[in-house]
Amino acid sequence: MILKELEDDRRCDRANARSLDALAKLAASAMADYSAGKTQEFAPETL
């Protein structure tokens, strides 16, 4: 039982690490677009 929980924890840690890597890449891309003037202001009333 404890070994299964430890393995589940390790699996979650690996999945979280991959998610954080992907999020960091998306953030870097968004900042590059912003710096290059390729973005526009968000207008929620247009949704």
Backbone bond lengths (Angstrom), bond angles and torsions (degrees), N, CA, C in turn:
res aa  C-N    CA-C-N  psi(-1)  N-CA   C-N-CA  omega(-1)  CA-C   N-CA-C  phi
1 M - - - 1.449 - - 1.527 110.68 -
2 I 1.307 117.61 -47.98 1.465 120.96 -179.16 1.525 110.29 -66.84
3 L 1.344 117.44 -39.39 1.461 120.02 179.09 1.528 111.05 -63.46
4 K 1.326 117.47 -38.09 1.465 121.03 177.23 1.523 110.64 -63.53
5 E 1.307 117.11 -42.06 1.464 120.81 178.27 1.521 111.18 -64.15
6 L 1.310 116.75 -40.77 1.462 120.02 178.15 1.530 111.18 -63.29
7 E 1.321 116.63 -42.64 1.458 120.18 177.89 1.529 110.66 -64.56
8 D 1.326 117.74 -40.19 1.466 121.32 176.14 1.522 110.75 -60.99
9 D 1.317 116.90 -41.62 1.464 121.11 177.73 1.525 110.91 -61.57
10 R 1.328 116.51 -43.85 1.469 120.80 179.42 1.531 110.66 -63.27
11 R 1.324 115.93 -41.68 1.462 120.39 179.10 1.532 110.52 -62.59
12 C 1.303 116.97 -43.73 1.466 121.43 178.27 1.530 110.61 -63.56
13 D 1.320 117.22 -41.95 1.462 121.12 178.67 1.525 110.82 -59.94
14 R 1.335 116.86 -43.77 1.468 120.45 179.38 1.528 110.72 -64.87
15 A 1.315 117.14 -42.83 1.463 120.97 179.80 1.526 110.52 -64.12
16 N 1.319 117.14 -41.79 1.465 120.74 178.49 1.518 111.31 -64.05
17 A 1.320 117.43 -39.45 1.463 121.08 179.29 1.528 109.93 -62.78
18 R 1.336 116.99 -43.05 1.468 120.10 178.68 1.529 110.20 -64.38
19 S 1.313 116.93 -40.77 1.459 120.80 -179.98 1.521 111.00 -63.60
20 L 1.323 116.49 -41.88 1.462 120.07 179.40 1.520 111.53 -66.03
21 D 1.334 117.55 -37.46 1.459 120.90 176.59 1.527 110.34 -62.23
22 A 1.325 116.30 -45.80 1.462 120.52 179.60 1.527 110.85 -63.61
23 L 1.313 117.10 -41.46 1.462 121.30 179.08 1.526 110.74 -63.87
24 A 1.320 117.42 -40.97 1.465 121.13 178.54 1.525 110.75 -62.67
25 K 1.336 117.62 -39.80 1.467 120.89 178.19 1.525 110.86 -65.46
26 L 1.329 116.59 -42.11 1.463 119.76 177.90 1.528 111.36 -63.39
27 A 1.310 116.43 -41.44 1.467 120.68 179.54 1.521 110.81 -64.08
28 A 1.324 117.28 -42.33 1.469 121.16 179.09 1.526 109.99 -63.29
29 S 1.323 116.60 -40.75 1.464 120.78 178.79 1.531 110.67 -64.94
30 A 1.316 116.70 -42.80 1.467 121.04 179.01 1.526 110.86 -63.17
31 M 1.316 116.86 -41.81 1.471 119.84 179.07 1.529 111.25 -66.66
32 A 1.324 117.01 -36.98 1.462 120.27 177.58 1.529 109.99 -64.78
33 D 1.334 117.08 -43.27 1.463 120.53 176.72 1.522 110.84 -61.62
34 Y 1.319 117.00 -42.83 1.468 121.25 179.37 1.528 110.48 -62.44
35 S 1.320 116.44 -46.38 1.464 120.88 -179.11 1.527 111.64 -63.91
36 A 1.318 116.86 -31.06 1.463 121.61 -179.97 1.531 112.45 -85.84
37 G 1.326 117.09 1.82 1.451 121.07 178.97 1.530 113.49 74.03
38 K 1.308 117.20 23.99 1.465 121.61 -178.02 1.529 113.00 -95.08
39 T 1.314 117.78 14.35 1.462 120.82 -178.56 1.513 109.65 -117.36
40 Q 1.314 114.91 166.32 1.460 119.61 174.76 1.522 108.76 -134.59
41 E 1.318 115.28 158.73 1.459 119.89 -178.69 1.526 110.14 -65.87
42 F 1.319 116.48 140.22 1.450 122.72 179.41 1.523 109.59 -77.04
43 A 1.327 116.35 129.02 1.458 121.40 179.03 1.532 108.05 -122.56
44 P 1.350 117.68 94.04 1.463 120.44 -175.98 1.525 113.77 -60.48
45 E 1.299 118.21 -24.74 1.461 120.10 -178.85 1.531 112.11 -69.73
46 T 1.325 117.31 -13.79 1.464 120.16 179.17 1.524 112.43 -89.53
47 L 1.312 117.83 -1.28 1.463 120.56 -179.73 1.503 111.71 -74.65
